[in-house]
Amino acid sequence: MASSRCELLVICVLSLFFVFAHSKTLKRDVKALNEIKASLGWRVVYSWVGDDPCGDGDLPPWSGVTCSTQGDYRVVTELEVYAVSIVGPFPIAVTNLLDLTRLNLRWNKLQDVIPPEIGELKRLTHLYLSFNSFKGEIPKELASLPELRYLYLQENRLIGRIPAELGTLQNLRHLDVGNNHLVGTIRELIRFDGSFPALRNLYLNNNYLSGGIPAQLSKLTNLEIVYLSYNKFIGNIPFAISHIPKLTFLYLDHNQFTGRIPDAFYKHPFLKEMYIEGNMFKQGANSIGTHIVLEVSDSDFVV
């Protein structure tokens, strides 16, 4: 009995391998990846050998390219080309890879704007564009990505306001726009009813954001990390924020906050760190925990 099951399992695995190996890669994806290859140059993608990014039997898939089988075809579902010193604009052919779920172009030297065509990648769940030199505004078309969970835009040269439309993304868990040149207020960002229903981590640090912290921020009940350091925020810290159930890290330092910090923050069951240095709080306000530069690794977001 056990032997029969083993044989059946081997047959199934071999069948799946045979199907994948003999499936054709969708022409649209082959064309898009070869256009990207041509635009980036061989010095960047020297390991991309052959004409088929998913491999052609004799050659393996291109480095950083992950494919899956859909019906009779193979499609590109992940593209990771990071830390290889890509110079120039966003490779627009990427937006023709309509089955992408993960796009990682961080730690390069990409410039100019993030194109609005990125809103065509409807299956995208993870988008990493951090540590580049993108400029211009954050495209509101990102709000057209219904499956998006993790959005990394930090360490660029982005300007303008953060589109409030991002708050309509029902699955967004992590938003990092830190270390840019953004302006506006939190009130504007969460102005839509039911904004950011799944958001856990909000990184707005090192920008030019202003205004106060609105009590409405407490309606984002899944928040765990709120990173507001090094902006131009003013006013008191609302008592309502202490009611965010799982708030764990709250960074308020180097702004222009005033008044007292409600005692409820010091009694919060999950709050491990609250950093307040560089403000104008009344005497008696104290930090919680030992401040560190908070960085969250990709491994924390494996789903």
N, C-alpha and C positions, 0 to 999 in steps of 0.2 A: 504493500500500500504506500509506504513512505517512498519507495523507489519510483513508483508511478507518478507520485506528486512531484518528485524531483525532476523527472524527465519532462513532465508537463511544463514546469517552471522554466526549464532550459529552453524548451521549444518556444514559449511565449517571449522570452528575452531575445532569442535569436530572430524571431519574427519581427519584433519591434525594431531591432537593429537593422534588419534587411529593409524594412519599410523606410526608415530614416535615411539609410545609405543610398537608396535608390529613388528617393523623392527628389524632385527638382526644386531648386530655390526659386521663389517667386521673382519673375523678371524685374518687377518694380524695385525690389530690395537689392538685387544684383546691380542694377543701374545706379541706384542711390549710393551704395557703398563704393562702387568704382569711381563715381564722381567725387565722393569725399576723399578717396585715395589720391585721385589726381590733384585735388585742390590742396591737400596737406603736404604732398611731396614725399619722395621715397625716404628721406632722412628721418621723417617722423614715423612712418608706417612701413619701414623696410621689411618687417616680418609678414606683411600682407602679401603672400605669394599666391599666384593663381588668379583666375577670374571669378571664382565662386566664393563669396565670403563665408559660406557655410561648409566649405570643403567639397571636394569632388570625388571622394573615394581614395585617390592617391595622395591628396594633400589634406591636412587638417583644417578646421575652421580658422579664420583669421584671428590673431591675438586680440582679445577684448571684445570679440563678437560671439554672442550666444544665439543659437537658433532653436526653433522647435517646429514640430510638424503639425500642420493644420490641413486636414484632408489629404490631398495628393501633393501638397507643396510644403516646402520649408520656408519659414519666415524668420526675420531677425527680430528678437525680442529684447536683447540687451546690447548696449554699446558702451564700452568703457575705454576711453582714450584719455587718460589723465597723466599729468606730470611728465609730458613728453615735449614741452616747449612749443606747442602749436602757436603760431603767430598769425594774426589776421582776423577777419570777421568770423562770426558764427557760421559754420559750414551749413548753408541753407538746405543742402540735399538731405540732411538729417531729418528734416520735417516730412520727407516722403516715406520714412520708415514707419508706417502707420500702425504696426503691431508692437512697437517699442513699449516696454514696461519700465525699463531702467535706462537712463542716460546719464553718463558720468563724464564730464569734460573739465573737471576742476584741476587746479594747479597747472594751468597753462598760461598763455599770453594772449588770449583772445580779446579782441577789441570791438569797438563800435557798439551797436545796440543789440539787445536780445530781440530777435525778429518776432513780429506778431504771429507769423506762421507756426510758431511753436504750439499754438492752440489747436493744431490739427492732430496732435499726438494723443488721441482720446483715451488710450489705454495706459498712459504713463502713470506710474505710481511713485517713482523715485527720480528726482531731478537735481543733479549736482552741477552747478555752474559757478561755484565759489572759487576764490583765489585766482581771478583773472583780472582783466582791465575793462570789463563791460561798462559802457556809459549810457546816458539817456535814462528814460523812465522804465520802471518795471511794467511790462506789457500786461494790460488787463485781460488779455486773451488767455493768460495762465488760469483764469477762473473758468475756462472752458474745458478743463481737464478733470472730469468727474471722479476719476480713480486716484488722483494725486494724494499721496500721504506725506511725503517728505520733500520739502522745498528748501534748497540751500543756495542762497544768493550772496552770502557774506563775502567781504573783502573784494569789492569791486569799486566802481566809481559811479554808481547809480545815483540819480537825482530825482527830485520831485516827490510826490506823495505815494505811499504804499496803496495800491488799489483796494478800496473797500470790498470790491467784488470777490477778492480772495476769501472773504468770510463766508461766501456761499458754498465753498468746497466742503462737502459733507464728511469727507474722509481725511482731511488734512490734520496730521498729528504734530508735525514739526515745521515751524517757519523760522528761518534764520536770514535776516537782512542786515545783520550787524556790520559795522565798519564800511559804511557807504557815506553818501552825502544827502541823505533823505530828510525831508521836512514834513510838517503836518502834526497831527495830534492823534492820540489813542482814540479819542471820541469819534473822530472821522473814520478811523480804521474799523471800528465795530458798530458803525451807525445802523447797519441793517439788523432787523430782528432775527434772533437766532444765529448770529454770526459765530463762525468757528466752533461748531458743536462738538468736534472731536479733538480740538487742539490741546496738546499736552505741554509743548515747549514753545515759548515765544521769545525770540531773540531780537531786540530792537537796539541793542547797545551801539555806542560810538557813531551816532548820527547827529542831526540837528533838530530832533523832534522837540516839540514844546507843548505848553498847556499842562493841565493837571491829569492825575489818574482818575478817570470817571468811576463812580461806584458801579456802573453797568459792567465793568470788567469782571466783576464777581459772578456774572451770569455765564462766564466761560468756566463751567464747573469742573472740567477735566484738566485744567491747568496744573502743572507740576513745577515748571521752571518759568519764571518771568525775569528777564534780563534787560534792565532799563538803563544801565550804567552809561555815563558820559554822554548825556544829552542836555537839553535845556528845560526839563520838566520843572514845574513849580507847584506850590500849594501844599495842602495837607494830604496825608495818606488816609483814604477813606476806611472807616471801620469795616465796611462790607467786604473789603478784600480779604480780611482775616477769616471770612466764612468760606473761601474756596477750599473744598474738603481735603484735597491731597497736595496742596501747595507745599513744596519741599525746598525750593531755592528762590529767594527774592532778592534781586540786586538793584538797589536804589542809588548807589554811590555816584558822586560827582555830577549832581544836578543842582537844583535850587529849591529843594523841598523845604518846607517850614512846619512849625507846629510840633505837636506831640505824636508819638507813635502809639496807637491804641494798645492797651495791655493784652488784648486778645491775641496779638501776634506772638507774644512771649509765652502764651499758653497753648499755642497751636500744636496739635499732636504730631504733625508730620514735618513742620518747618525746621530744617536742619541748619540753614544758613540764611541770614538776612544782613546784608552789608549796607551801611548807611553813610560811610565816610564822605566828606566833601559836600555836605548840605548845610542847611541852617536850622536844623531841628533844635527844639528847646532842650535845655539841660535835663539829663536823665534818660535821653534816648541812647540805647546801646545796640551794638550789632549782636547777632546770634551766630555762633560758630566761628571758624577760622576761614577768612576769605581766601579763595584760590581763584585762578583764572579758570572759569568753568568751560571745559570742552567736552563734547559728547561724541564718542566714536561711533562709527558705522555699526559696530557689533552690538551696540545698545538698541539698534533698530531692526534686528533680524526678525522677520515676520513669516 
